[in-house]
Each structure stands twice: as structure tokens, then as C-alpha cells.
Amino acid sequence: MLLLPYRLFAQYRTVENFSAMNAAYLEIAGNGDTYSINFERLFFQQAEFKTGLRIGVGTNFFFLPEETTTYPIVPVEAIGLFGRREKHFEFGLGYTRRFTDDPDLLQNMYFGRLGFRYQRPEGGLVVRVALTPFLSSEANVRTPGVALVPRFGLSVGRSF
């Protein structure tokens, strides 16, 4: 009977592993230009740390009125999560490819991610807010040297 409070406290403080290892979400802005639809899979989790991969597809549709063509955009990212239960610090490194022949547009972009993620361990709502700056070494009319562009992204979807 005397140990009961200690046992309850220990259960409250345990880290819950994710049973929902997959997520699908829509990201606005971020590393998919205007938007991207994404699938993510967590591969490793130990205590408060989790890692996974994400791939998406997006387009420049509705992006800039002066652009005359529509082209696909594919972001790929390795992610890491650190946190308990549903609140996590999120970080990542990735690559985005714009499939366009337009010489004025950057086609290869490398990006980072620092942000916050809400995701229940058993599945359900996923919300991500992050700083997603990208770097490109391509030279063109708009960026004669290395381009470092600050960006932000908001994602909403479901984990399962």
C-alpha cells in the first residue's frame, strides 16, 4: 500500500512509444513551395527520440501569377523528433527538386527544419509548425550566387 503512490508516479512519467508510425499531411509553404502532400514513416524510436523519412509531391500551381507553366515539386527529408507523448521538437535535413526547365528558377534546394510537432502516439491529428530555410548553390538571374532563403511551413494531417 505504501508503494502505490510511487508506482502511479512512475506510470505517469513513462515515455509512450508511437504505435502510429505513419503520417499523411498537407504542408503549406515549407519546402514544397506553395503546398505539398506528404507521406512519412517513422523507423526508429527509443525513449524520447524518434527518426523517420518523409516524401511528398507538390506543384507551383497558384504560386506566382507571372509563371506560365506548372511543374511538379518533390521534397524528401530525414526527420528526427524529440519529446514525450504528443509534443515534440522536430528537426530534419532534406532535398527538394523542382522539375522545370525554366533557367530563372532554382531546381535543386537543400533545406533544414526546426519546429514543433503535435502528434498523439496512438494516431490521429498531426500538426507541424517549422522554420524551413533552404540553400541552393545554383546560379541564375535572380540569384547570382548561393541562395539562402528563410521559409516557414505549416502542416496538418493524420497519423495512423
Backbone torsions as a table, in degrees:
resi	resn	phi	psi	omega
1	MET	NA	-36.7	-179.5
2	LEU	-69.2	-25.9	-178.1
3	LEU	-86.1	-10.6	-177.4
4	LEU	-56.6	-46.1	178.7
5	PRO	-61.6	-35.8	179.2
6	TYR	-67.8	-37.9	179.1
7	ARG	-67.3	-42.2	177.9
8	LEU	-63.0	-42.4	178.8
9	PHE	-62.8	-41.3	180.0
10	ALA	-64.6	-37.4	178.2
11	GLN	-68.2	-34.9	179.6
12	TYR	-67.0	-34.1	-174.8
13	ARG	-89.1	-3.6	-177.5
14	THR	-70.0	152.3	177.6
15	VAL	-89.6	130.9	-178.2
16	GLU	-96.0	123.4	175.8
17	ASN	-71.3	149.9	177.9
18	PHE	-74.8	131.3	168.6
19	SER	-95.9	-21.7	175.8
20	ALA	-91.0	94.6	-174.3
21	MET	-91.0	-8.8	-179.7
22	ASN	-113.8	152.0	175.3
23	ALA	-146.5	145.1	173.3
24	ALA	-129.1	133.2	-175.8
25	TYR	-155.9	160.7	174.1
26	LEU	-100.7	127.5	176.5
27	GLU	-110.1	126.0	176.2
28	ILE	-96.6	130.6	-175.5
29	ALA	63.3	-126.9	179.6
30	GLY	62.8	-140.1	-175.8
31	ASN	-99.5	15.4	175.7
32	GLY	-115.8	33.0	-175.1
33	ASP	59.4	-109.8	-177.8
34	THR	-79.7	-45.1	179.7
35	TYR	-159.7	160.4	173.1
36	SER	-151.0	149.3	174.3
37	ILE	-102.9	129.2	-167.9
38	ASN	-129.3	150.4	170.6
39	PHE	-122.8	138.7	-177.3
40	GLU	-135.1	144.7	177.9
41	ARG	-133.7	124.6	173.3
42	LEU	-84.3	133.1	-176.8
43	PHE	-109.7	-25.1	-173.5
44	PHE	-141.1	136.3	172.4
45	GLN	-147.4	134.1	177.6
46	GLN	-146.7	118.0	-177.0
47	ALA	53.8	-118.4	-175.8
48	GLU	-90.7	-3.2	-173.9
49	PHE	-107.7	134.9	179.3
50	LYS	-138.3	147.6	176.6
51	THR	-133.9	156.3	179.6
52	GLY	-167.1	-176.9	178.1
53	LEU	-126.2	150.0	-179.8
54	ARG	-134.4	141.5	172.4
55	ILE	-137.7	145.3	-179.1
56	GLY	-143.7	175.5	174.1
57	VAL	-142.5	137.4	179.8
58	GLY	-146.7	-171.3	179.2
59	THR	-153.2	166.6	176.8
60	ASN	-89.1	4.0	179.8
61	PHE	-53.2	131.8	-176.4
62	PHE	71.2	17.3	-174.9
63	PHE	-88.5	-69.1	-179.8
64	LEU	-125.5	126.7	-177.5
65	PRO	-62.5	-26.2	-177.8
66	GLU	-81.2	-10.8	177.0
67	GLU	-76.2	130.5	-174.4
68	THR	-95.3	-13.4	-179.4
69	THR	-120.7	157.6	175.1
70	THR	-111.7	135.5	-177.6
71	TYR	-140.0	152.5	178.3
72	PRO	-79.8	155.1	178.9
73	ILE	-131.8	131.7	-178.0
74	VAL	-124.7	108.6	172.4
75	PRO	-93.0	139.2	176.0
76	VAL	-129.7	137.7	-173.6
77	GLU	-150.9	140.9	168.2
78	ALA	-97.1	126.9	-175.3
79	ILE	-119.7	157.4	172.9
80	GLY	-135.5	144.9	178.5
81	LEU	-125.7	142.9	176.5
82	PHE	-137.6	117.5	178.8
83	GLY	164.1	178.6	-179.4
84	ARG	-113.1	150.0	176.6
85	ARG	50.3	-114.4	-173.7
86	GLU	-103.7	-7.9	-177.2
87	LYS	-105.8	124.7	-175.2
88	HIS	-138.4	144.1	165.1
89	PHE	-81.4	132.9	-177.5
90	GLU	-120.0	139.6	177.4
91	PHE	-142.9	157.5	-179.6
92	GLY	-171.1	166.4	174.4
93	LEU	-133.0	140.0	-177.6
94	GLY	-157.9	-174.0	-176.9
95	TYR	-139.4	136.0	175.4
96	THR	-123.3	133.7	178.7
97	ARG	-116.5	126.0	170.7
98	ARG	-95.7	122.6	-180.0
99	PHE	-92.9	81.1	-179.7
100	THR	-142.1	153.0	176.3
101	ASP	-98.7	2.4	-178.3
102	ASP	-66.0	116.7	-177.2
103	PRO	-69.4	-15.2	180.0
104	ASP	-86.2	-6.7	-177.6
105	LEU	-108.2	141.7	173.0
106	LEU	-68.7	135.9	-178.8
107	GLN	-107.3	-30.8	-178.0
108	ASN	-117.6	118.2	-177.2
109	MET	-129.4	134.0	176.8
110	TYR	-109.2	135.7	-173.2
111	PHE	-137.9	162.8	173.9
112	GLY	-118.9	169.5	178.7
113	ARG	-143.5	131.0	170.5
114	LEU	-135.7	121.3	-176.8
115	GLY	-168.1	-168.8	179.9
116	PHE	-117.5	142.7	180.0
117	ARG	-134.5	132.5	171.9
118	TYR	-110.2	121.5	177.6
119	GLN	-154.7	123.6	178.0
120	ARG	-72.7	138.5	-177.0
121	PRO	-58.7	-33.0	-177.1
122	GLU	-89.7	-0.5	177.4
123	GLY	111.5	165.7	-179.6
124	GLY	125.2	-143.7	-175.0
125	LEU	-63.4	136.3	172.3
126	VAL	-123.5	128.4	175.0
127	VAL	-131.3	129.7	-179.8
128	ARG	-129.5	135.5	174.0
129	VAL	-131.1	127.7	-173.7
130	ALA	-153.0	155.1	165.9
131	LEU	-86.2	125.2	-176.3
132	THR	-131.1	65.5	-179.6
133	PRO	-68.4	147.5	176.1
134	PHE	-124.0	157.6	-177.6
135	LEU	-128.6	135.5	176.0
136	SER	-138.6	136.0	179.9
137	SER	-95.4	2.4	179.2
138	GLU	-71.9	142.2	176.4
139	ALA	-105.5	136.0	174.4
140	ASN	-152.4	-169.9	-176.3
141	VAL	-62.1	-42.4	-176.7
142	ARG	-76.5	-33.1	-178.5
143	THR	-131.8	95.0	-176.5
144	PRO	-70.5	-13.6	179.2
145	GLY	-133.2	-149.8	177.6
146	VAL	-69.0	132.9	179.7
147	ALA	-105.0	127.1	172.1
148	LEU	-120.6	113.3	-173.2
149	VAL	-119.4	119.1	176.3
150	PRO	-74.8	138.8	178.4
151	ARG	-144.4	160.8	175.0
152	PHE	-127.8	153.0	178.7
153	GLY	-138.3	149.5	175.9
154	LEU	-129.6	127.2	179.7
155	SER	-123.0	141.8	175.3
156	VAL	-138.9	132.9	178.9
157	GLY	-172.2	-153.2	-177.5
158	ARG	-133.8	146.2	172.5
159	SER	-108.0	151.0	-178.2
160	PHE	-151.7	NA	NA
